[in-house]
Amino acid sequence: MTLRPGTRVRASSADPDHHTRLPRYLRGQIGEIVYAGREWPLPDDVARGVAAPRAETVYTVRFAAARLWGTGRHTVLADLWESYLERADSEDGSEADDEAGSEDHGEDDGPQEER
Amino acid sequence: MTAEPHHHDLPVAARVRRLEERVIAAGLASDGELDETLARFYARATPVNGARLVARAWMDPRFRERLLADGSAAAAELGFGPQVSSYQLRVVANSAQRHNVIVCTLCSCYPVALLGPSPSWYKSLAYRSRTVREPRAVLSEFGLVVPEEVDIAVWDSTAETRYLVLPVRPDGTDGLAEDELVTLITRDGLIGTARV
């Protein structure tokens, strides 16, 4: 699975009993891929001493503060391993309207898109 | 930052010391070896390194493009390759429309080689929890008032992907040489808690 910039994703809402790098405040939240970074070993596997930790693409995902906190015009960008994410496109239609706020912030958040 | 507590007073210092004692007890390294390794690393870790990347980007638009496209490769061009080899370096540019600020909510990840040792406040629970939630208020407490019309992007970093902010070149610096520009750039400017 390769997630292209612009893809809407939902962060996992799971509450694992082991180490993870998905911050709790992002669990279950919908954001947008802005950058596909390098592959890195999955910290959840590394911390548990898995012999061959899965290597996954780490994506920069942009979240609208208004969605995370109910207030604020800023955006929060976090680097998340692929297995923390699922596509949000298949969600029911009501989500699409909620997301309008996060689209207002333009397409210029990724450093690779800067001039 | 005169009110910062001394490092040895912080709970994290005691925690690090306990970890060091376990490493020593396990025979993995001696106290002297740990000190020497840290001293060697920190001797070369300074915000002057990050400032050199920024000043070069201000002077050379093509370097700026490369820096924003691939921070790790651009850092290597200036000789910092080995120091940033364990993570992906990404550089985010401030502009008239957007201000960037770096935080690590889960711990205190940060490109130490380019910014120097991180300040105590960067590791504090207050900075880590408030910056993602109310960055405008946090920045104003640093004396940086970001106008309402400027968007704020908060980058929550990990150990594998670390960030450096490229500040806007201040007005009135057109006549300065690259070395002089380097002296204008502060650690806080590279984190995003100061304008430059």
Interface residues (C-beta under 8 A of the other chain):
Chain A: R21 P23 Y25 Y35 G37 R38 W40 V58 T60 A65 L68 W69 G72 R73 H74 T75 V76 L77 A78 D79 H105 G106 D108 D109 P111 Q112 E114 R115
Chain B: E65 L68 A69 G71 Q88 R90 V91 V92 A93 S95 Q97 R98 T105 L106 V132 R133 E134 P135 R136 D151 I152 A153 V154 W155 D156 S157 T158 E160 T161
